[in-house]
Every structure is written in C-alpha cells, then in structure tokens.
Amino acid sequence: MARPCGLDDEDGSVPAATALLIRAVGVRDLATGLAMLAAKEGAALRAATVCRVASDLGDAVLFGTQLPDPAARRKAAAVAGGWGALCAVAGLASRSVRK
C-alpha cells in the first residue's frame, strides 16, 4: 500500500512508522469485515457495515486529498471508495437475503 500511495522512500523501502500505520489500517479492515460476516441481521449488521463503509470513505477522502502525488491521490481514493461502495452494497444485499 505504501508504494502505490507514494509513501515509500526513494530506494523503495517503507519507513517503519508508515508500515505500522498501514498494518493498523489492515487490521481495522479485517476486523470490520469479519464483524460484517459474523453479525446477525439487524442492528449489529447495520453497525458493522456502517463502521466499515465510514472507514473506507474516510480513507478515500484522506488519501484523496492528503497524499503527496496527485496520481496516487486519485488511485488511492478510487480504491478506498470502491471498497466502501462494495461493502455498502454487500450490507444491503445481505439484508435482503437474510429476510
């Protein structure tokens, strides 16, 4: 994730602090995705889905406005926004399937 976002060093290495934050985002995404899978229908599923979508849309806004490279901003925003949209659709679809 660091390289496509332009957060790696000139030699291609990833600074330790950047790697730590990227891993934290990955753990957050895994946890919210698992919560969506494990949640029963109703409030728990809606809450898990809202958390995941909000996280992805937040990533899209922040990466899309704060990364140093304009091309990386567009790509990262598109990917994060795409995940947010996919999770929103999955949440809506699972709601209709579980009824």
C-alpha positions, 0 to 999 in steps of 0.5 A: 500500500505504501508504494502505490500511495507514494509513501515509500522512500526513494530506494523503495523501502517503507519507513517503519512508522508508515508500515505500522500505520498501514498494518493498523489500517489492515487490521481495522479492515479485517476486523470490520469485515469479519464483524460484517460476516459474523453479525446477525441481521439487524442492528449489529449488521447495520453497525458493522457495515456502517463502521466499515463503509465510514472507514473506507470513505474516510480513507478515500477522502484522506488519501484523496486529498492528503497524499503527496502525488496527485496520481496516487491521490486519485488511485488511492481514493478510487480504491478506498471508495470502491471498497466502501461502495462494495461493502455498502452494497454487500450490507444491503444485499445481505439484508435482503437475503437474510429476510 
